[in-house]
C-alpha cells in the first residue's frame, strides 16, 4: 500500500514540476517518462536501504528528458529549479510529519515506510496541486511568496529541533532549508540582473529606433522649410510658364516642387508632428507595398506624454505590424488597422495586423514559431517599457490570423 502511494505521489510531483517549468499540459511521451521515473524511485525505495532524502534525485533525473522534449533553452535554470523544488518538497514533508506527530502524539507520521507516514507527503502534494491550479488560471506565484515559504520552513525545522531525538535528520533538513533560502535569493538576484540587462538592451534598441525616426522626420521638415522659404520664387516661375502658355512645363515644374513634400502629405492631421509623421509615413509605405492601412484617430492635444515615449510606443507597434505583414508576401489580404482613442485621461493605441504562421506563448509572452527574430520582438518590449512610464502597459493577442497589440498610457493635461 505504501509503495503504491509513493508511486502516485512521485508521479504527481514529477508532472507538477514539469508544469511549473513549461506551463504546459504533459503529452503522452512526457507522461510515459514520468511514470518510468516514479517507478524507478519506488523500486529503489523498495529494494535498497538508501535514505529517503536521496529519492528526489531520481525524480530530478526523470524530469530532465521531459525538458529535452519540451525544447527548453535555459536548461541550467530548469535544473536549478528542479533541485530547489525537490528540496522544498522534502523540507515541508518533514515539517508536516513532525507537526502531526507532535500534535497528535503518533510517531508514525514521521516514518514514510508506514501508511500514516504517507499523509504528510500527500498534504504537500495537495498544496502543490492547488498552486498549479491557481497558476493555470492565470495567477502568478511571486518570488516573495517562495521566500516566505522557505523562511517559514526554516523556522519550522528549528522549532521541532528542540524535541528531536539523537540520530534524527533534523540537522540535515535545517541545512537544506538554508540551501533553499539561499537558492531563492540567488535566483531573485539573477532575475533582477537579467531584468536590468534586458532593460538596458531595450533602451539601446529604443534609442536606435528613435534616432532613425527623428532623423527622417527632421530631414523631411528641413526640405519642406526650404521649399516654403523659396515659395515666392517658385510662384513667379510657375506664373511665367503659365503666362507663356507652357502648361506641360508648368506641370513638370510643380511635380518637381512637390517631391520634397510628398513624403509628409496625407489625410491624417492630429496636431502633433511626431504622430502625424509616424502615421503618414506608414500610410505612404503601405500604399507603395499594396498593404491595406485603415486609421481611426482621436488624439488629445496638450498632454504630458513625451515625444520620445510616444514615438517608442506608436512607432514600434507600427514597425512590428509592418514586419509581420511583409513576411506574408503570398497573401492578398494583407492589412493593418490603427486606432487611437482617448478614454478620459487615458490614451489607447491599438494596432491590428494580419500574419501568417503560428504564435506560441513563452513566459506569458507571445513568440513567433518562425526562425526570423524581428516579428513582435524588440518592438513590443520597447513599447511596453515606454508605456509603463505612464502607468500603462502593452497587451498582445493573436486570433484567427490577426495579431493585435493594445497600448495604454495615462496622461495629464498641460
N, C-alpha and C positions, 0 to 999 in steps of 0.2 A: 504493500500500500504506500509506504513512504517512497519507494523507488518511482512509482507512477506519479506521485505528487512532485517529486524532484524533477522528473522528465517534463511534466507540463509547466512547472514553474520556470525551468530553464528555457523551454521553448518560448514562453511569453516574454522573458527577459531579452532574448536574442531578437525577436521580432520587434519589440518596442525600441530596442537600441537602434535598429536599422531605421525605424520610423522617425525617431528623434533626429537622426543624421540626415536622411534623404527627404523626409516629409512626404513619402510616397507609400502607397499600399504595396505589400510584397507580392511579387508574381510567383509562378509555380516553382521556378528554379530556386528563388530565394527561400521559399518555404521548405523545399527539399533539403537544402543546405542547412537551414535552421534546425530541422528535425534531426539531421545527422549530427549536428553539433550538440544538441541536447542529449541525444542517445549516447554519444561518446562520453559526455560529462557523467551520465548515470552509470555507465559501465566502469569508468574509473572510480567512481564513488563506491560501487558495489564490490569490486574485486581488488581494490588496493586500500592501503591504510594511510594515504596521504591526507593531510589536514584539509578540512573543508574550505579553508581560506584560499587554497590553490585551485579549486574547481572553477572559479570565474575565468581563469586563464584559458580554459577550453572554450568558453563562450566567446572570448575575445578572438580566438583563432577562427571560430566559426563565422564571426561577423566579417572578417577581412575579405574572404572570397565573394561574399554578397556585395560588399562595397565595390569590388572589382567589376562585378556585373552591372552595377549602377553607374559605372564610368565616372567615379568621383575623381576630381582633380587634386584636391588637397588631402592626400592620404595621411600625411603626418598629423594634421589636426584631427582627422577622423580616428586615428589610432589613439591619440591623446584623450579624446572624448570617451572612447570605449573603456579605456583603463580607469578614468575618473568615474565613469558610470558604474563600473563593477565595484570599485572601492566604496562608492556611496551606497550601493545596494547591500554589500556585506556589512558596512558600518551600521546601517539602520536596521538590518535584520538582527544583528547582535543587540542593539539597544532595545528593540521591541521584545526580544526574548528575555532580556534581563528585567525589563519593566513588568512583563506579565508574570515572571517567576517571583518578583518581589511583591507585587500587589496581591497575587492570588495564592502565593505560597506553594506553587507547583514547580519544582526544579526542572521538569521535563521540557518546559517551554524553551530552555536554553540548549536542548540536545536535538539536533536536526535529524538524527537517525531514528527517532521515535515519532509517532504520529502527532503528539502535541507540539513537537518542535517544528512542525511544518506551518503552524499558524502564523508565527512572526514573518516567515518567508512570504506567505500569501497576503499578509497585511501590506507589506512593501509593494508586492506586485499589484495589488488593487489601487494603491496610491499612484503607481506609475501609469496604470490604465486610465485613471481619472485625468492625470496630467496630459496623456496622449489625446484623450477625447477633447479636452479644452484646446489643445494646440490644433487639432483637426478642425475645430470650429472657428479658428482664427485668433485665439488668444496666444499671446507670446509669454513665455517664461523667461524672465529677465535674469541677468547675472546677479543682481541684488538678491533675488529670491533664492538662487542656488547658494550664494554666500551665506545667507541666513540659515539655510538648512544645514550647511557644513558646520557653522559655528554652533548651532543648536545640537548637532551630533557630537561635537567635541565636549560640550558641557554635559551631555548625557552620559558619555563614557566616563568622564571624571566623576560624575555623581554616583555611578554604580561601582566605581573602583574601590570605594571605601568598604563595601560589603563583599569584596571579591576574595575567594579562597586562593591559596597558593597554587601556582601552576595554571591559572586561568589565562585566557587570551586577552585580558583587558588591556594590558600594556601594548600589545600588538595593535589592537584597534585604536588605542589612543594615538599611536604613531600614524596609523592610516588616516585618522581624522585630521591630523596636522598636514599630512601629504595632500589630502583632498582640499583643504582650505588653501594651502599654498598653490596647488594646481589651478584652482579657480581664480586666485589673484593674478597668477601668471597669465592665464587666459584673458582676464579682463585687461591687463596692461597691454597684451599683444593686440587685442581688438582695438584698443584706444590708439595704439601706434599705427595699425593698419588704416584706421579711420582717418587719422591726421595725414597719413601719407596719401591716401586716396583723395582727401580734400585738397591737398597741395597740388596733386596732379590735375584735379578738376579745375582749380583756379588757373593753373597754367594753360590748360586747354581753353578755358573760357576767355582768357586774355588774348589767345591767338585768334579765336573767333571774333571777339570784339574788335581787335585791331584790323582784321580783314574787312568787316562790315563798315567800320568807320572810315577806313582808307578809301573804300569805294564811294561812300557817301560824300566825303569831302571832295573827292575828285569830281563827282557828278555836279555838286553845287558850285564848285570853283569854275567849271566850264560854263555852267548856267549864268554865274555872275559876270563872266567876261562877255557872254553873249548880250546880256542886258546893258552892260556898260557901253557897248558899241552899237546899241539898237538904233540910235538916230542915224548912224552911217548906213546901217542895213536898210532902214526905211527909205533913205534917199536913193540907194542903189536900186531897190525894187521899184520905186516910183519912176526913176528914169527909164527902166526897162519897159514898164507898162506904158509910159508916155510914147516910147518909140515903137509900141505895139509888138515888142519881142516877148510874147506871152510864154513861149516854151523856155526861153532863157530865164524869165522871172520865176517860173515854177521850179526849174532846176536850182536856181539860187535859194529859193525858200526851202527846198528839200535839204540842201547842204546846211542851211541855217538851223534846221530842225534836229539834225543828228545829235548834237550835244545834249539836247533837252529830252530826246525821245526816251531815254532810259529812266527818266523820273516823272514822266507824264502818265496819268491813268485816271480812272474814275474814282479812286479812293482817296479822300482827304479827311484826316481826323483832326488836324491842327497840331499834331505832334510830328516833327520832322523825322524822328527816328522810326516811329510807327509807319508813317507814310512811305518812307524809303523801303523798309523791310517788306511791307505788303506789296507795294507796287513793283519792286524789283522781282519778287517771286511771281507776280501775275505775268510780267513780261516773259520770265523764264518758262512758265507753264505754257504760254501761247506758242513760244518757239519750239517746245518739245511735244506739242499736241497733248497736253495734260489738262483735264477739266479742273478749273480752280474757282470755287464759289466762296463768296465772302458775305458775312453779316456783321457789320462793325458798329459798335456803340462805345466809343472811347471817351472817358471822362477827362475834362481839362483841369489843369491846376492840381495835380496830385503830387504827393511826395515820393513817388516811385522814381528812382534814379534811372537815367537813360541807359547806363551800362547794364543795370539789372534787367530792365525791360528788354533790352537787346538780347541778353542772355536767355531769357525765357522764350520770347516770341521768335527770335532768330533761330534758336536751336530746335524748337519744336517744328518750325517750318523746314529747316535743313534736314531733319530726320525724316519728315514726311516725304520730301523730295528724294532722299536716298532710297527709301523703300519703294516708291513708285517707279523710279528709274530702273530698279532691278527687275521689275515686272515688265520687261520690254515686249513680251509676247501678247500681253493683254490689250484689248482695245478700249476697255472701260477704266482707264487709269484716272483717278480723281483725287483731289484734295479739297477739303472744306474747312474754312477758318471762320470761327465765331468768336467775337469779343463782346462781352456784355458786362454791364455794371449792375451789381445787386447790392443796393445800399452803399456801403463803403468797402465793397469787395470787387476786385476786377477778376473776371473769369475769362480765360483764354482756352478755347477748345479747338484742337486740330485733329481732324479725322482723315485718314488716307487708306486707300486700298493697298494690299500687299499680297505677295504670293509666298508659298511655303507654310511652315508651321512655326508657332511660337510656343516655348515651354517656360515654365516658371522655375526660377532658381533663387533660393533665399528670399522669396517674396517678390522677386522682380522678374519681368518678362524678358526672356532671352530668345534670340532667333536660333533656329537649327541650322542656318546656313553657315558656310565657312567664312564669309566676309564678316568683318568685325565692326563695320560702321553703322549698321542698322540699329536704331533705337538704343545706342550705347552711351557714348560720352555726352551726346547732346541732351538726353533725358536727365542724366545725373547733373550736368551743369545747370540745366533749367531748374531742377529740384533744389539745388544749392542756393540759387538766386531767389527762388520763391520763398524759401524758409526764412530769409531775412525780413520778410513782410508777413510773418505768421501764416504763411501759405504752404502749399505742397503741390506736387505733380502726381496725378494718378493715371495709370495706363490700363487699358483693357484691349482685348483682341477677340473679335467675334464675327463669324460669317465673312471672313476675308477683309475686315475693316479694322485697322489699328487706330485707337482713339487715345489721345493724351489731353488731359484737362488740368490746367494750372490755375491756382487761385492765389491772389495777392491782396492783402488788406492795405488800404491807403487812407491818408488823411488829406483834407483839402488844404492847399497852401493859402 
